[in-house]
Each structure stands twice: as C-alpha cells, then as structure tokens.
C-alpha cells in the first residue's frame, strides 16, 4: 500500500481505539515520524492531511525544514543534547524529551535569550529500560516541581516509549502507569497544564489511545519499514 492508504488505515485504527475508550478520535494528535524519510516522500503525507511531523535528530530536522512548507507543526521526539538546544529554539512546536535538570536549564536560558516560552514534555522511562532515556517515575514529581522555578520553559505533559514487544497488550501497563502519574501530578500541582500524554508508536498506538494517549508518534505504519545501514 502507499502512504495515503497507510494513513487511512492508521486513522481508522485510531478511530476504533478511541471509540472503544469512549473518546473523541479528534482529541488524539497524529505525529508522523519522518526519521530517514526524504522531503519528497514527506510531501505525499502532507498531501494526505498530515499536519504534524516528528524528528528524532536535530540536524535532520534542520536539514528538512527548508524543503517543506513553513506552516508544519514540528515535534522533536528524540533525545536532545544540551549543545543542540540553541539550534531548535523557535523551530519546533513541542519538545517531547526533557529528561534532566541540565537540559531544562539550557532550554530556559536559550528561550529567555529569544524572549520565547518553550513547551516541553517530560520523558519518563516507565519500563526502566537501560537502553532508553527518561526519568524513573519516582523522580518525576520532584523534577517537575523544580522545573517550574525556571522561566521561559513550560511543562505541558509527559512522554514515554514502551518496550518493543510482539503483543501490544504486554505494554498496556506502561501506558496506564504514565496516565496515572500524570493524574497524580495534576493533584499535587494544581494549575500545572499537563495537557499531553505522548505515548504509542506504530506497533502499539491503539493500546496507548485506549489508555489515554492524546499524541501518538507513528512512522513505519505510515511510511513503511525504514531503510537503514543496518538493513
């Protein structure tokens, strides 16, 4: 199938999952993950109604932006090094991967220099995978409270990456825990605008939607398997 057909299938699955959970499918933002995907192919997705793109690497995002329409909503979904922050301030709608005080302080500093307020999500390593970035859940409440003291950076929600498994049902507890963590933060820190739960990718987004995701990050289900040096 082509990109248009793939998108139709993703949207239909999203719709069914949302209805199973008693939710409006329109409340879930689809971010098309364009890692390794060239602009010419991305244009096909945009022509099929995609409005938000997610990139893992800062340099790849910067390389693609001049070749794509200026009104695209860009999301940085991969690990962000502090020395790359200066390049993306003002260029992305949302940073999904805040995972340290050092990074928060640098985002705040660079945003203040530009007189901007940068929205971010705190990345949580719910499953405790050593290969993944993100804070342990137990550290999140204190971390969020500390970041609130910084100017020009605004926490808007939480993000997690679930383990890659054959049966998406196995990671349902991961998504459920992130949702519970967000609810606990809302109680502990009233007024904190935790609007977003970014969770769910190509293999497990339907389960994530059922558990409360309102941002899903979908790549291969739209663009097909990525061609990488590893094959």
FIFITOR-786402 format. One record per residue (C-alpha): residue number from 1; x, y, z; residue in three letters. Coordinates in steps of 0.5 Angstrom, whole numbers, plus 2048, in hexadecimal, padded with zeros to 3 digits. Last residue first. Layout:
BEGIN
<atom resi="NUM" east="X" north="Y" up="Z" resn="ALA"/>
...
***
This chain:
BEGIN
<atom resi="231" east="826" north="7FA" up="80E" resn="UNK"/>
<atom resi="230" east="82B" north="7FC" up="813" resn="UNK"/>
<atom resi="229" east="82D" north="802" up="80E" resn="UNK"/>
<atom resi="228" east="826" north="804" up="80F" resn="UNK"/>
<atom resi="227" east="820" north="803" up="80A" resn="UNK"/>
<atom resi="226" east="81A" north="805" up="80F" resn="UNK"/>
<atom resi="225" east="814" north="800" up="80E" resn="UNK"/>
<atom resi="224" east="80E" north="803" up="80B" resn="UNK"/>
<atom resi="223" east="80C" north="80B" up="80B" resn="UNK"/>
<atom resi="222" east="805" north="80B" up="80F" resn="UNK"/>
<atom resi="221" east="806" north="805" up="814" resn="UNK"/>
<atom resi="220" east="80D" north="806" up="814" resn="UNK"/>
<atom resi="219" east="80D" north="80D" up="817" resn="UNK"/>
<atom resi="218" east="807" north="80E" up="81C" resn="UNK"/>
<atom resi="217" east="808" north="812" up="822" resn="UNK"/>
<atom resi="216" east="802" north="813" up="826" resn="UNK"/>
<atom resi="215" east="7FF" north="819" up="82A" resn="UNK"/>
<atom resi="214" east="7F9" north="818" up="82E" resn="UNK"/>
<atom resi="213" east="7FB" north="812" up="832" resn="UNK"/>
<atom resi="212" east="7F5" north="810" up="837" resn="UNK"/>
<atom resi="211" east="7F6" north="808" up="838" resn="UNK"/>
<atom resi="210" east="7F2" north="806" up="832" resn="UNK"/>
<atom resi="209" east="7F6" north="80B" up="82E" resn="UNK"/>
<atom resi="208" east="7FC" north="807" up="830" resn="UNK"/>
<atom resi="207" east="7F9" north="801" up="82E" resn="UNK"/>
<atom resi="206" east="7F8" north="803" up="827" resn="UNK"/>
<atom resi="205" east="7FF" north="806" up="827" resn="UNK"/>
<atom resi="204" east="802" north="800" up="828" resn="UNK"/>
<atom resi="203" east="806" north="7FE" up="822" resn="UNK"/>
<atom resi="202" east="807" north="804" up="81E" resn="UNK"/>
<atom resi="201" east="808" north="808" up="824" resn="UNK"/>
<atom resi="200" east="804" north="80A" up="82B" resn="UNK"/>
<atom resi="199" east="805" north="80F" up="830" resn="UNK"/>
<atom resi="198" east="805" north="817" up="830" resn="UNK"/>
<atom resi="197" east="801" north="819" up="836" resn="UNK"/>
<atom resi="196" east="7FF" north="820" up="835" resn="UNK"/>
<atom resi="195" east="7FB" north="825" up="839" resn="UNK"/>
<atom resi="194" east="7FF" north="825" up="840" resn="UNK"/>
<atom resi="193" east="7FE" north="82D" up="841" resn="UNK"/>
<atom resi="192" east="800" north="82D" up="848" resn="UNK"/>
<atom resi="191" east="7FB" north="831" up="84C" resn="UNK"/>
<atom resi="190" east="7FA" north="82C" up="851" resn="UNK"/>
<atom resi="189" east="801" north="829" up="853" resn="UNK"/>
<atom resi="188" east="800" north="823" up="857" resn="UNK"/>
<atom resi="187" east="7F9" north="821" up="854" resn="UNK"/>
<atom resi="186" east="7FB" north="823" up="84D" resn="UNK"/>
<atom resi="185" east="802" north="81F" up="84E" resn="UNK"/>
<atom resi="184" east="7FE" north="819" up="851" resn="UNK"/>
<atom resi="183" east="7FA" north="819" up="84A" resn="UNK"/>
<atom resi="182" east="800" north="819" up="846" resn="UNK"/>
<atom resi="181" east="803" north="813" up="84A" resn="UNK"/>
<atom resi="180" east="7FD" north="80F" up="849" resn="UNK"/>
<atom resi="179" east="7FD" north="810" up="841" resn="UNK"/>
<atom resi="178" east="804" north="80E" up="841" resn="UNK"/>
<atom resi="177" east="802" north="808" up="845" resn="UNK"/>
<atom resi="176" east="7FD" north="806" up="840" resn="UNK"/>
<atom resi="175" east="802" north="807" up="83B" resn="UNK"/>
<atom resi="174" east="807" north="802" up="83E" resn="UNK"/>
<atom resi="173" east="801" north="7FD" up="840" resn="UNK"/>
<atom resi="172" east="7FF" north="7FD" up="839" resn="UNK"/>
<atom resi="171" east="806" north="7FA" up="837" resn="UNK"/>
<atom resi="170" east="804" north="7F3" up="836" resn="UNK"/>
<atom resi="169" east="7FE" north="7F4" up="832" resn="UNK"/>
<atom resi="168" east="802" north="7F7" up="82D" resn="UNK"/>
<atom resi="167" east="804" north="7EF" up="82B" resn="UNK"/>
<atom resi="166" east="80A" north="7EE" up="827" resn="UNK"/>
<atom resi="165" east="80E" north="7F3" up="82C" resn="UNK"/>
<atom resi="164" east="812" north="7FA" up="82B" resn="UNK"/>
<atom resi="163" east="813" north="7FD" up="832" resn="UNK"/>
<atom resi="162" east="80E" north="803" up="833" resn="UNK"/>
<atom resi="161" east="811" north="80A" up="832" resn="UNK"/>
<atom resi="160" east="80E" north="80F" up="837" resn="UNK"/>
<atom resi="159" east="80C" north="816" up="836" resn="UNK"/>
<atom resi="158" east="809" north="81B" up="83C" resn="UNK"/>
<atom resi="157" east="805" north="822" up="83B" resn="UNK"/>
<atom resi="156" east="806" north="829" up="83A" resn="UNK"/>
<atom resi="155" east="80C" north="82B" up="83E" resn="UNK"/>
<atom resi="154" east="80D" north="832" up="83D" resn="UNK"/>
<atom resi="153" east="814" north="836" up="83C" resn="UNK"/>
<atom resi="152" east="815" north="83D" up="83B" resn="UNK"/>
<atom resi="151" east="817" north="83E" up="843" resn="UNK"/>
<atom resi="150" east="819" north="838" up="847" resn="UNK"/>
<atom resi="149" east="816" north="837" up="84E" resn="UNK"/>
<atom resi="148" east="811" north="832" up="84B" resn="UNK"/>
<atom resi="147" east="817" north="82E" up="849" resn="UNK"/>
<atom resi="146" east="818" north="82C" up="851" resn="UNK"/>
<atom resi="145" east="811" north="82A" up="851" resn="UNK"/>
<atom resi="144" east="811" north="826" up="84B" resn="UNK"/>
<atom resi="143" east="817" north="822" up="84E" resn="UNK"/>
<atom resi="142" east="814" north="821" up="855" resn="UNK"/>
<atom resi="141" east="80E" north="81E" up="852" resn="UNK"/>
<atom resi="140" east="812" north="81A" up="84C" resn="UNK"/>
<atom resi="139" east="817" north="816" up="851" resn="UNK"/>
<atom resi="138" east="813" north="810" up="852" resn="UNK"/>
<atom resi="137" east="811" north="80F" up="84B" resn="UNK"/>
<atom resi="136" east="819" north="80E" up="849" resn="UNK"/>
<atom resi="135" east="81B" north="814" up="845" resn="UNK"/>
<atom resi="134" east="81C" north="813" up="83D" resn="UNK"/>
<atom resi="133" east="821" north="810" up="838" resn="UNK"/>
<atom resi="132" east="820" north="808" up="836" resn="UNK"/>
<atom resi="131" east="825" north="803" up="835" resn="UNK"/>
<atom resi="130" east="825" north="801" up="83D" resn="UNK"/>
<atom resi="129" east="81E" north="800" up="83C" resn="UNK"/>
<atom resi="128" east="81A" north="802" up="843" resn="UNK"/>
<atom resi="127" east="813" north="801" up="840" resn="UNK"/>
<atom resi="126" east="811" north="808" up="842" resn="UNK"/>
<atom resi="125" east="817" north="80B" up="83F" resn="UNK"/>
<atom resi="124" east="813" north="812" up="83F" resn="UNK"/>
<atom resi="123" east="814" north="818" up="83A" resn="UNK"/>
<atom resi="122" east="812" north="81E" up="83D" resn="UNK"/>
<atom resi="121" east="80E" north="822" up="838" resn="UNK"/>
<atom resi="120" east="810" north="829" up="835" resn="UNK"/>
<atom resi="119" east="80D" north="830" up="833" resn="UNK"/>
<atom resi="118" east="812" north="835" up="832" resn="UNK"/>
<atom resi="117" east="811" north="83D" up="834" resn="UNK"/>
<atom resi="116" east="814" north="842" up="830" resn="UNK"/>
<atom resi="115" east="818" north="848" up="831" resn="UNK"/>
<atom resi="114" east="81E" north="845" up="82D" resn="UNK"/>
<atom resi="113" east="823" north="846" up="832" resn="UNK"/>
<atom resi="112" east="81E" north="843" up="837" resn="UNK"/>
<atom resi="111" east="81D" north="83D" up="833" resn="UNK"/>
<atom resi="110" east="824" north="83C" up="833" resn="UNK"/>
<atom resi="109" east="825" north="83C" up="83A" resn="UNK"/>
<atom resi="108" east="81E" north="838" up="83B" resn="UNK"/>
<atom resi="107" east="820" north="833" up="837" resn="UNK"/>
<atom resi="106" east="827" north="832" up="83A" resn="UNK"/>
<atom resi="105" east="824" north="832" up="841" resn="UNK"/>
<atom resi="104" east="820" north="82C" up="83F" resn="UNK"/>
<atom resi="103" east="825" north="828" up="83B" resn="UNK"/>
<atom resi="102" east="82A" north="829" up="842" resn="UNK"/>
<atom resi="101" east="824" north="827" up="846" resn="UNK"/>
<atom resi="100" east="823" north="820" up="842" resn="UNK"/>
<atom resi="99" east="81E" north="81D" up="83E" resn="UNK"/>
<atom resi="98" east="81A" north="821" up="839" resn="UNK"/>
<atom resi="97" east="818" north="81D" up="833" resn="UNK"/>
<atom resi="96" east="812" north="81F" up="830" resn="UNK"/>
<atom resi="95" east="814" north="826" up="82D" resn="UNK"/>
<atom resi="94" east="80E" north="82A" up="82A" resn="UNK"/>
<atom resi="93" east="80C" north="82F" up="825" resn="UNK"/>
<atom resi="92" east="813" north="82F" up="822" resn="UNK"/>
<atom resi="91" east="818" north="834" up="81F" resn="UNK"/>
<atom resi="90" east="818" north="839" up="824" resn="UNK"/>
<atom resi="89" east="81D" north="836" up="828" resn="UNK"/>
<atom resi="88" east="820" north="831" up="823" resn="UNK"/>
<atom resi="87" east="827" north="833" up="822" resn="UNK"/>
<atom resi="86" east="829" north="835" up="829" resn="UNK"/>
<atom resi="85" east="826" north="82F" up="82C" resn="UNK"/>
<atom resi="84" east="82C" north="82B" up="829" resn="UNK"/>
<atom resi="83" east="831" north="82B" up="82E" resn="UNK"/>
<atom resi="82" east="82C" north="829" up="833" resn="UNK"/>
<atom resi="81" east="82B" north="822" up="830" resn="UNK"/>
<atom resi="80" east="824" north="820" up="82E" resn="UNK"/>
<atom resi="79" east="822" north="819" up="82E" resn="UNK"/>
<atom resi="78" east="81D" north="818" up="828" resn="UNK"/>
<atom resi="77" east="815" north="81B" up="828" resn="UNK"/>
<atom resi="76" east="817" north="822" up="825" resn="UNK"/>
<atom resi="75" east="810" north="824" up="822" resn="UNK"/>
<atom resi="74" east="80F" north="828" up="81C" resn="UNK"/>
<atom resi="73" east="808" north="82B" up="81A" resn="UNK"/>
<atom resi="72" east="808" north="82D" up="813" resn="UNK"/>
<atom resi="71" east="807" north="834" up="811" resn="UNK"/>
<atom resi="70" east="80D" north="835" up="80D" resn="UNK"/>
<atom resi="69" east="80C" north="830" up="808" resn="UNK"/>
<atom resi="68" east="812" north="82B" up="807" resn="UNK"/>
<atom resi="67" east="819" north="82C" up="804" resn="UNK"/>
<atom resi="66" east="81C" north="831" up="809" resn="UNK"/>
<atom resi="65" east="819" north="82D" up="80E" resn="UNK"/>
<atom resi="64" east="81D" north="826" up="80C" resn="UNK"/>
<atom resi="63" east="824" north="828" up="80E" resn="UNK"/>
<atom resi="62" east="822" north="82B" up="815" resn="UNK"/>
<atom resi="61" east="81E" north="825" up="817" resn="UNK"/>
<atom resi="60" east="824" north="820" up="815" resn="UNK"/>
<atom resi="59" east="829" north="824" up="819" resn="UNK"/>
<atom resi="58" east="824" north="824" up="81F" resn="UNK"/>
<atom resi="57" east="823" north="81C" up="81F" resn="UNK"/>
<atom resi="56" east="81D" north="818" up="821" resn="UNK"/>
<atom resi="55" east="818" north="81C" up="81C" resn="UNK"/>
<atom resi="54" east="810" north="81D" up="81D" resn="UNK"/>
<atom resi="53" east="80C" north="820" up="818" resn="UNK"/>
<atom resi="52" east="805" north="823" up="819" resn="UNK"/>
<atom resi="51" east="800" north="825" up="814" resn="UNK"/>
<atom resi="50" east="7FF" north="81E" up="810" resn="UNK"/>
<atom resi="49" east="7F9" north="81F" up="80B" resn="UNK"/>
<atom resi="48" east="7FA" north="81A" up="805" resn="UNK"/>
<atom resi="47" east="7FE" north="820" up="801" resn="UNK"/>
<atom resi="46" east="803" north="820" up="808" resn="UNK"/>
<atom resi="45" east="804" north="819" up="807" resn="UNK"/>
<atom resi="44" east="806" north="81A" up="800" resn="UNK"/>
<atom resi="43" east="80A" north="820" up="802" resn="UNK"/>
<atom resi="42" east="80E" north="81B" up="807" resn="UNK"/>
<atom resi="41" east="810" north="817" up="801" resn="UNK"/>
<atom resi="40" east="814" north="81D" up="7FD" resn="UNK"/>
<atom resi="39" east="816" north="81F" up="804" resn="UNK"/>
<atom resi="38" east="81A" north="819" up="805" resn="UNK"/>
<atom resi="37" east="819" north="814" up="80B" resn="UNK"/>
<atom resi="36" east="81F" north="812" up="80F" resn="UNK"/>
<atom resi="35" east="81A" north="814" up="815" resn="UNK"/>
<atom resi="34" east="814" north="816" up="813" resn="UNK"/>
<atom resi="33" east="80F" north="815" up="819" resn="UNK"/>
<atom resi="32" east="808" north="817" up="817" resn="UNK"/>
<atom resi="31" east="805" north="81A" up="81D" resn="UNK"/>
<atom resi="30" east="7FE" north="818" up="81E" resn="UNK"/>
<atom resi="29" east="7FA" north="81C" up="823" resn="UNK"/>
<atom resi="28" east="7F5" north="819" up="827" resn="UNK"/>
<atom resi="27" east="7EF" north="81D" up="829" resn="UNK"/>
<atom resi="26" east="7EC" north="81C" up="822" resn="UNK"/>
<atom resi="25" east="7EA" north="815" up="824" resn="UNK"/>
<atom resi="24" east="7E5" north="817" up="829" resn="UNK"/>
<atom resi="23" east="7E6" north="812" up="82F" resn="UNK"/>
<atom resi="22" east="7E1" north="80D" up="832" resn="UNK"/>
<atom resi="21" east="7E7" north="808" up="832" resn="UNK"/>
<atom resi="20" east="7E5" north="803" up="82D" resn="UNK"/>
<atom resi="19" east="7E3" north="80A" up="829" resn="UNK"/>
<atom resi="18" east="7EA" north="80C" up="829" resn="UNK"/>
<atom resi="17" east="7ED" north="805" up="827" resn="UNK"/>
<atom resi="16" east="7E8" north="805" up="821" resn="UNK"/>
<atom resi="15" east="7EA" north="80C" up="81F" resn="UNK"/>
<atom resi="14" east="7F2" north="80B" up="820" resn="UNK"/>
<atom resi="13" east="7F1" north="804" up="81C" resn="UNK"/>
<atom resi="12" east="7ED" north="808" up="816" resn="UNK"/>
<atom resi="11" east="7F3" north="80E" up="816" resn="UNK"/>
<atom resi="10" east="7F8" north="809" up="816" resn="UNK"/>
<atom resi="9" east="7F5" north="805" up="810" resn="UNK"/>
<atom resi="8" east="7F3" north="80C" up="80C" resn="UNK"/>
<atom resi="7" east="7FB" north="80E" up="80D" resn="UNK"/>
<atom resi="6" east="7FD" north="807" up="80A" resn="UNK"/>
<atom resi="5" east="7F9" north="808" up="804" resn="UNK"/>
<atom resi="4" east="7FB" north="80F" up="803" resn="UNK"/>
<atom resi="3" east="803" north="80D" up="804" resn="UNK"/>
<atom resi="2" east="802" north="807" up="7FF" resn="UNK"/>
<atom resi="1" east="800" north="800" up="800" resn="UNK"/>
***
